[in-house]
């Protein structure tokens, strides 16, 4: 892990201690970090270099049209 590493971290609330700790660990080693969370003021949002804002899913919207932190991470970070 170093300057050529990109780490994407996902937490719905942005308060999961292990995820925030992982963000800090990655940044301490020079990696670029991206956080995906519902709360843009959360500890995770403050810990990462860049944020990808997400929003909660609503009953009226189709699931495929309402990205959440977990579905967005599953989509962009799943192994192919």
Residue pairs with C-beta under 8 A, 6 or more apart in sequence:
1 7
1 26
1 29
1 30
1 31
2 29
2 30
2 31
3 30
3 31
3 32
5 26
5 29
5 30
5 31
5 32
6 31
6 32
6 33
6 34
7 22
7 23
7 26
7 31
7 32
7 33
7 34
8 33
8 34
8 35
8 36
8 73
8 76
8 77
9 19
9 22
9 23
9 26
9 33
9 34
9 35
9 36
9 44
9 48
10 19
10 35
10 36
10 37
10 69
10 70
10 72
10 73
10 77
11 19
11 20
11 35
11 36
11 37
11 42
11 44
11 69
12 37
12 38
12 68
12 69
12 70
13 37
13 38
13 39
13 42
14 20
14 35
14 37
14 38
14 39
14 42
14 43
14 44
14 45
15 39
15 42
15 43
15 44
16 44
19 44
20 43
20 44
20 47
23 33
23 35
23 44
23 47
23 48
24 47
26 33
27 33
27 47
27 48
27 49
32 49
32 50
33 47
33 48
33 49
33 50
34 48
34 49
34 50
34 51
34 52
35 44
35 45
35 47
35 48
35 50
35 51
35 52
36 51
36 52
36 54
36 69
36 72
36 73
37 44
37 45
37 51
37 54
37 69
38 54
38 55
38 56
38 68
38 69
39 45
40 51
40 53
45 51
52 72
54 67
54 68
54 69
54 72
55 66
55 67
55 68
56 66
56 68
57 63
57 66
57 68
58 66
63 71
67 75
